[in-house]
Amino acid sequence: MFFRNETVTIINENVLTTRAVEKDSIDLIVTSPPYNVDIKYNANDDNLSYADYLAFSEEWFSRCLQWLKPDGRFCLNIPLDKNKGGQQHVGADLTKLATALGFHYHSTIVWNEGNISRRTAWGSWLKASAPYVIAPVELILVLYKERWKKTSGSGQSDMNKEEFMEWTNGLWTFPGESKKRIGHPAPFPAELPRRCIKLFSYVDDTVLDPFVGSGTTLVVAHLNQRRGIGIEVDKGYCTLAKERVSLVANQLRLF
């Protein structure tokens, strides 16, 4: 165990081998796994063959399925597609893979990140011969284990009418997060886990992020009265996550 306080646990282990998470213990998983686009993480190879990437995904999906309660949910932030190293329909492939393993499909939320300005390739510039079509969106795949209706937990929801109406619309629009500000090569914004946690879990539920990175999911879980568990293979990112969680916890104690 790398770190633990009253509400947050950080596990510095590999998601494929850790024994620190109990079977049927998790209410909600919110995560954004490596996208396999050659991001320079400290301790993860993000440049696998596509077949190896799918095999890796199958392994950690299987572990998540075991960890979830029967009415547990899984919010998976993934690309719609990718063109680095060849065109691949990532969202479709991972959806098919998860349901083949035993997850049930509920819905797909389209996150309009709006960062089309970051693109660096257009294929055939101003020509019809081979243009690239790149959508500035990502997906949040919503899956569940055995049954969609949630019967476990406190039964206490903490979202208001406006949040419920906005978030049950499957097109979410908010900006991404700054790598420089967070200190991690691929952070997601706090708004993403905030919406997933409040929409799909109850107060006091246990939320897991198996690729916790800089700890954003844990910070949001703590701020919204959930218990957070994060798994991270890189010790440096565990330290960053611990610092961010501790900072928020200390600030809350002042009020």
N, C-alpha and C positions, 0 to 999 in steps of 0.2 A: 504494500500500500504506500503510495507516494505522499498523499495528503488526505486528511479527513477533518472536518469540523461538524457542527451540529446538523448541517443540511447538505454538504457537498463532499463527495469522495472522488479523488483522482487516482487512477490506476496506471502506473507506468509499465505497461506490458503490451504484448502483441494481441490484437483482437482475435487472432486465430487460435491462440494457445492459452489465453488467460483462464484461470479457474475462479476468479474473484467475483464473478456475477452469478447469482443463483438462478436456477431454472424457474420459470413462471413467476418472476419477481418484478418485472418492469411493466409500468403502465403505458409509457410512451417512449418511442425512440425518435429522436430528431437528429439528423446528421447530414453532412455533406462530405462524401468520401472523396479520395483522390480521383481526379477526372482522367488520369492517364494522358496528359497533354504535356509531359516533360517539365512540370513545375519543379523547381529545385528545392525540394524539402530536405531537411537535414538527414533523415533516416528512412526515407521511403523511395523506392524506385518508381517514378511516375512515367516511365517510358517502356511499359511492357508491350508485347505483341497483343493484338486485340483478343486473340483466343486466350492468352494468359490472363488478361484483364477480366474477361468474363469468368474464368475459372476462379480467380481470386474473389470476385464478387459473389459467386455461388457459395464459396466457403464461409465468408463472413455473413451473408444473408442467412445461412443455415444456423449459425450461432445466435443471431438476433431472434430468429423464430423460436428457438429454445428458451431464450431469456424472457420473452414476452408472456404476460398473463394471457389466459384464454380470450379476454376482451381487450387485449393490448393493441395499440395502434403504432404505425411505423410511417414517419414522414421523411421521405428520402429526396434530398435536393441533388439533382443530377442534370447534366446537359440534355438539351433536346437532341442534338447531334454533334458531330465533330468532323472537321476536315483536315486536322493535322495528322499526317501519315495515312491519309485516305478517308474518303467519306464513310461514315458509320452512323447508323440510326441508334444511338446509345439509349435514348429514352425507351424506344420500343423493345430493344433487346433486353434491357434490365427489367422492364415490366414483365416480359414473357418469362424471364429466368426466375423472378420472384414468385410468380404464380405457379410455375411448374414445381417449385420447391414446397409449396403448401400455403403461401400467403394468399389472402383473398384481396381482390382489387376493390377499392372504393371509389376513387376519383383521382384526377390529375389537376393540380393548380399550376397555372402558367404564371411565372414570375417575370414581369417586364422590368428587367434591370436597366434597360435604356442605354447600354454602353456600346452601341454600334460604332462609336468613334474610335474604339480601340482596335478595330480590325486593320490588318496590314496586308491583306491579299484579296484581290478581286477576280482572280483567274485571268480570263482574257479581257484586258482593259478596253472598255468601249467597243467590244466585239461580241458577236453572238456565238463564237466558236466554242468557248468553254468558260462562261462566267460562273462565279461562286455566288450562291444565295445563302446569306448568313443572317439568321434571325437573332435579334438582341434579347433573347429570352432564355430562361432556364425552367426546369420543371420541378415541382414538388409532388412526388408520387405518394399518394395516401393509400396505405395498405392496412390490413388487420389480420389477426391470427385465426381465431375461430368464429367469433361473432362480433358484429359491428356495434350492437347496443351495449353501452357500458353499464355494468351493474356493480362493479367493485369500486372501492374508494369512498371518499367523503360525501360525494354527491353535491359538493359545493362548487359551483361555477363562479367565475369572477370577471366575466366580460359584460359590457353594457350593450344596450340595443344597437347603438351605432356600430360598434365593433362587430357584433354578430352579423348584421346586415352586410357590412362591407366584406368581411372575411369569408362568408359563405358564397360570395361571388368568386368564381374560380380564376379571375384575372387579378393578380396582385401587382401593384406598381409602386416600387420604392427603389432607391439607389443602392448600389453595392457598397462595400466597405473598403477603406483605404488600407493597402498593405503596409504602408509606411507608418500610419497612425497606430496600428495594432501590433506590428512587429512580426507578422506571419505572412508567408507568401500567398496564401489563398483563404483569407478570412471571409466569413459571410456576415452580413449586417445583423445586429441584434433584433431588428424588426422581424426577421424570418422566424427564428425560434420563438419569439414573443407571440406571434400570431398562432403558430402551431401549438404551443403549450397551452395558451388560454382557450383555444377553440376545441382541442382534442383531449384535454386532461382536466382533472379536478384539483382543487387546492389540496396539498399534502400528498399528491401522487408522486411516484418516482419516475424521473425522466433520465434516459440514458443517451449519451452521445459516444458511439464507439470510435470516432475519430475526432476527439475533442479539440485538438489543435490549440488555439489560443484561449479556449475556455468560454467562448461567447455563450454557448448553450447553458453552461453551468451558472454563469452570471445571471442570465435571464431567469433560469429556474429559481435561483435564490431570491431574486427580486420579486418573484411572483408566488412565493410560498410553496414551492415544490422542492422535493429532494432531488439532487442532481448527482449522477454518476458519469464520470468521463474516463474513457480508455484512450491512452496515447502512447505510442511506441517510443517517441523521442523525449528524452529527459529534459532537454532545453524548453520544449513547448509545454511540458508539464509544469516547469518552473514559471513560465509566463502565465499559464492558466491559474496557478496557485496565487500569484501576485495579483492578478485581476480580481479573483474571487475574494481574496483577503481585503483588498482595497474597498470593494463594495460593502463587505460585511462590516468593516470598521467604520465606514461612513454612516451606515444605517444605525450603528450603536450610538452615534452622536445625537440622534433625534429621539 
